[in-house]
Amino acid sequence: MMNNPFPIQNYIHAGNRVHLVGIGGVSMCPLAEILQGMGLTVQGSDISNSKSVQHLTELGIPVSIGHNADNLGDCDFVIRTAAVHDNNPEIAGAIARGIPVYERAQALGAIMQGYPNALCVSGTHGKTTTTSMCTHIFMAAEADPTVMIGGTLPLLHSGYRVGAGNTIILESCEYCNSFLSFFPTVAVILNVEPDHLDFFKDLEDIQRSFRRFAQLTPSSGWIIANADDPGAMGALHALDRPVFTFGIDNPADCMAVQLSYEDSFPAFDVVIRGETYAHVALQVHGKHNVLNALAAAASAYALGISGSAVERGLATFTGAGRRFEFKGTYHGADIFDDYAHHPDELHALLDSLNELNYNRVILAFQPHTYTRTAALFDDFVQELRRADTAVIAEIYAAREANTLGISSNDLCRKIDGSVYCSTLDKVTDRLAELACPGDLILTVGAGDIYRAGEKLLERE
């Protein structure tokens, strides 16, 4: 921003008043609580009321509903969520009055400098699940971590917690280079694939960003990366720093050995540099979750957590919200919901169903953003063809305008037997027609496709 000549660290101290624009968001709400705990006077605004807004109000944090420059009051500085742009009246008002405006990522970066251990989990996919796994492990170890996750974790009944321990665990997103404002002592890179191509130029540009993220770790820190992922290895190629690797198919420092499946759930030994560190029996499906668990175990190892805590923590992890989350049954068909919104995530999700004994897989998919749909169009077609029946909702715009003239109907034309639905109500109607005993119905996407499954269950 043009009006913040001083680093945000100059403002984050007891007694200062901070205004958070978009305070009810999944990452802004815990930020508000942490700042309040540090002795700042916190206030904020959001476009609508919500459970998180109500929670903040109960903590004594005033929240204005709707955005207006008058909401700023006499604040000393402003923090905004990435979804809020310069034309927001509160941002424009702050600039006009000379009040410094900072990004959420900058605030998180400043806060994590107060923790000896900052465990930052990055990657194109798997961040929420792996951050959640880390949380289970550190909670099992009674390490009392502070946690910020981009989703809901049943263990926490939310997506965050404010702890008193020496570790902060953060899901770290590459979009708009947000994670480059962080100060990781442990930087985890799960995978690096083409995504967010409305911001990044290409895969090479994305890899440069992840490389810079890894280089933020101090010399005493850890860079932990997936040896099985070419994108991650490419990003770290010839890095002048040691990299601690994890993997299944390629030689790595941390490996899954004696991998087997018990009732379709993976079980394996975590072997680190030739020695068994833990025996893990997962309660989530899929090879991708074996890799996520290895990343979490490697992170715990790096920070001195016992293997027994890894075993206990992962044994109680049944998934984060919207990660193959069971929602209920309609006419004998099981309904699950998943956040997958990238072809590779769809591939991993569909692969994980191979061990399950359903008659048919009915996939209700909602593409997320026009740019992603256009850039990865052929890959989406290839994955969606794998379902027995694909019901495709219209593209969820998120932050974008449809300047490309693309529609989900374009996908349907390439997928035999698929159904295009212009509204979620039509998705629900079609799922109701299709559902039969023994079917698996998946509602999938990063938008509001989950509502179609919930509406279906309301009809039961």
N, C-alpha and C positions, 0 to 999 in steps of 0.2 A: 504494500500500500504506500501511497505517496506521503502519508502523514505519520509514519512511525519511524523517526530517525533513530530511536533507541531500541535496543533489544527488549523483548517482552519480559525478560527476567527483571528488568528495572521496575516493572509495575506489579509483578506477582509477589506482594508482601503484605503482611497483616495491616489492616486499616484502610487499604485502597478499595474503591468501589468498582466492580466490573459488571458490565452489561453483556449478556450472552444472547445473540440473535439466533433463534432456532433452538432455544434452550431445552425443548422437549425431545430433541432427537436422541437416537440410540447412543451416540457417543458424547453428545453435549450434556445430557442429564448427569452422568457420572462426573464429568468435568466440573459441573456446577457444585456438586457435593464435595469433591476434592478441594476445590478452591475455598469453599466455605470452611472446611476443616483446617485449612491453612491460615484462617483468620481474616480472609477478605470478606467484604460485604458484597453479596452476590444478588443480582437481579437479572431479569431477562424477559424475553418475549417469544411467542410462538404463534403460528398461524391458526392453531386450534387447540382446544382443551384435549387432554389425554391423561392416561394413568400416570405417566411420568411427570406431567405438569402438576397433577394433584399431589404426587409424592413430594415434589419440590416445595409446593405450597405448605405441606404439612411440616417440612423442615424449616419453615420460616423464610423461604426464598420467594419474594414476590414475582409473579409472572403476569405480564400483560398479554391478553389474547388479541392478536392482530398487530401489524407493524405500523408504527407511527414514530416520527422523530421525537415527539414529546416523551416517549417511553424512556429515552436516554437519561432524563433527569440530570443529576450532577455527577455522573459516572466519570471515573478517571481514565478508563480505557474500555474497548469493545472487543469481544471475541465472536467471530461468526462461523457458522457451519459452512461447509463447502457448497451447499445448495443455495446459499444466499449470495446474490451478486451485487455489483456496485450500484445498481439502480434501486435497490431496496431503500425505502425512505429512512430507515434508521442508519444505514451505512452512509447514505448521502448526507444525512443530518450530522453525523459524527465528523465526516470530512469537512463539512462547512464550518463546524465549530472548532476544528483542530484537535479533536479527540482521537488518539491513536486507535487504529483498527488492526487486529491480528487474526490470523487464521487459527482454526481449532488445532491443526497439526503443530503450529508453533507453540501453542499453550501446552500441549501434551509433551512436546520436546523439552520445554523448560521444566515441567513437573518431574519428568523422569530423571532429570539430573540430580534430583534429591534422593534417589534410590541407588544403593550400591549395585543392585542387580536390575537391569532393564532388559527383559526377555521380549524381543520383538519378532513376531511371526509374520512372514511375508510369503507371497506366492500368488500366481494367477488364480489358483483354486486351492481349497482345503484350509484356508486361513482360520475360518470360524471353528471348524471341527478340531484342528490342531491346537488352537488357543484354548478351546474348551477342555481338551485332553490334558494340556499343561495345567490348567486350573484344578482339575480333579487330582492330579498328582501332587501339586503343591499343597492343596487342602488336606490330602491324606497324610502328607508329611508335617502337617500343623505349622506350615511356614507363614500362615496369615498373609497371603499376598493381596496386593491391590490388582484388580483385573478390569480390563476393558475389552469386550468382545462385540463384534458386529452382528450379534444375534442373541437369542434368549437361551440361557443354559438352565435346565430345570434345577440343578444343584443350587443355583443362586436365586432362582425365581426372577431373574432379570438378566441383563447382559453385562453386569458389572458388580464389583464389590470394592469397598474401601477398607483396606486392611492396615495393620500396624507393623507388618513385617518389613524386611529389607528388600523385597522383590516386587516389581511391577511387571505384569504380563499384559502385553498389548497386541491385538490384531493390527497389522501394519499394512496399509493399502498403498499401492504404487500409483493410483490414479492422480493425475496432476502433480506427480512427484511428492505427494504428501509425506511419505515416510522419510524423505530426505531432510525433514525438520526434526527428526528423532535423534536420540543419543543412545543407541543400543549398546549394551555390553555383551549381549548374545543376539546375533542376527541370524534368523532362520530363513532359508530360502527353499520353499517346497517345490516349486516348479516355475518355469518362465515360458509363457506361450503368447502368441499374438492376441491382444485384447486391448480394450480402451483405445481403439484406433481413431477415435475422435480427438484424442490428445497426443498419443504417440504416433510417430511416422511409420514405424515398421518394427519387426522383431528386434532388429539390431538396436534401435532406439530404446526399446524396452529393456534389453539386456544391459545397455549402458546405465540405465537408471538403477537396476538391481545391483550392478557392480558398485556404483557410488554408494548405495545403501550399505553394502557389505563393508566398504572402506570406512564407514562411520564408526565402526567398532574400535575401541582402543587397542593398543598392542597387547594388553593383558586379557582382551576379550576373546569371544569365540564367534567364528563364522561356521554355521552348520548348514549343509546343503545336500540335496538329493542326488546321489551318484547315478540314479537310474533316469534322470531327466536331462536330456541333451541341452535344453534351453538354459537350465540352471548351471550346468557345467560350462556351457559356452559363455555365460555371463561372467564366470569366475576364472576363465582360462588365463593362465599366466599371471594370475594375481600374486603380488609379492607378499602374500600373507598365508599362513597355514589355513587350510579349510578342513573341518571335521565333517566327514561324509556319512550318510546313511543310505541303505539300499537293500534290495532283495536280489536283483539279477546281476549286479555288478559289484566287484570288490569294493568294500567300504569299511570305514572305521567302526560303524555300528550296523549290524546286520540282523535280519530275521532268519533264524536257523531252525530246522525241524518244523517248518510250517505245515500245519495240518488244519482240518476243518472239523469242528465238533458242532453238530446240528446246524451246519452252514456258517458258523461263526469261526473266525480265524484264531488259532492258538500257535504260539511260537516262543522260542527263546530269543531274548535280546542279547546278542553277543558283541561285546565291545573289545576290539583289538585282541581277539582270541579268548577272552574270558566271559563267562556267562554273568550278565548283570541282573537279569530278571526273566521270569517266565510270565508271559502275558496271555491271558484268555480274554479276547475282546467280546463285547456285546453289541458290536456293530458289524455290518457285512462289508465285504469287498476288499480286494487287494489294495485299492487306494487308501483304505483306512489302516491297513498294515503299515504303509509308508507314513501316514500321518502319525500313527502311534510310535514308529521309530523316531520320527522327528521330535516328538514330545519326550520320549525316553532319552534321546541324545541331549536335549536341552536340560533335563533334570540331572543327568550325569555331569554336564558342564558346570552346574551350579551346586554340586555336592549333595544332591538328594539321593537317598538310599534306593537300591533296587526294589526293596520290599514296598516302599511308598509308591513306586511306579506300578507294581503289581496290584496294590490295593486301589489306587486311583483309577487305573484303566478298567479294573473289574467292575467298577460302579458306573462307568460311562456308557450311557445308552443312546447318546446322540444329542446334538444341539437342536434347538427349535428350527424347523423347516429343513432339516437334514435327514431325509428318509424318515419323516415323523409320521407315526401311525395316527390317523384321525378318527377312524371308525369303520363301520361296515354298512353297506347299502345293498339290499337284495342279495346278500351272500357274497358280495364283492368287497374285498378289503381296500380301503382308501388310504394312500400314503401321500405326503406332500414333501417336495424337495426344492431347494433353492437353485438347482443347477441352471445356469444360463449361458454356458459356453459349450461348444461341441465336445471338448475333452471331458467336461463334467458330465455331460449326457452319456458319453461313452463309459465312463467309470460307473455311473449309476446303473446303466443297463447291464453292464458286465456283472455287477454285484447281484443281479437277480437270477443268475444262472443256477445257483444252488437252491433256489426257492421253487416250490412245486405249484405254481399257478397255471391255470388253463390258458389264460390269455393275459397279455400286458396291454392295457388301454392307456395310452399316454396323452394327457391333456397338457399341451405345451403353449406357453406364452413367451414369444421372443422378447428380449429386453434391449431396447434402443434400436433405432433405424441403422445407425452406423455399424453396430456389431452384426446385425442381421445381414446387411449387404456385404460386409467384408468377409464374413465366414459362411456365406450362403450355401456353398456346395457341401461344406462340412456338416452344417445343420441338416441338410437333405439326407446325407448319408446316415446320420445317427437316427433321425426320425423314422427312416424306413425300417429300422430294426424292431420297432414296436409292432404288435399285431394290428393295432388300430391307432392312428394318430388323429387327435382332435386338436386343431391349432387355433388358438385365440389370436385376435389382432395384436399387433406389436404394442408393447408397453413403452410409451414415449420417454418416460422418466424426464431427463433434463433437456430433451431434444425436440426440435421441430422436424417434420418430415420433408426435408429439402431434397431427398433422394427419390421420392415417389414410390417407395417400396411398401408392400403389404404382405401380411402372412398368407394371403391368397396366392402369392407368387410361389411360396414354399409348397402349398397344397398341390399346385399344378404339376409339381415334380415328384409327388409321393402318391402312388396308387392307393386308392381306398381311403385316403385321408379326408377329413372334414374341416372346412373353414368356418369359424364362428366369429361374427363381428362383435359380439358382446359376451360378457361372462354368463349372463342368463341363458344364452343359447348354448354355451358350453355345458352348463348344468343340465339343460334339457337333453342334450345329446348323450351325456354320460348316463342319465337316467334311462334312456332308451337302450343303451348298450349293456348295462350292468347285468351280469349273470353270476350265479354261485360259482366260486372257484376262480373268479377273475381278480386281477390286481389293477386297480385304478390309480394312476399317478397324476397328481397335479404338479406341474413343474415350471419354474421360472422365478425370476427375481422381482417380479411385479406383484400384482394382487390376484394371481391365478388361484391361490389357496382358497379364496372366497368361493370359487365354484364348487370345490369339494365340501366346504362347510355348508353351503346352500343345499347341496345334495343330501347331506346327512340330516338336515332339517326336515326333509320330506319323508324320512324313514318312519 
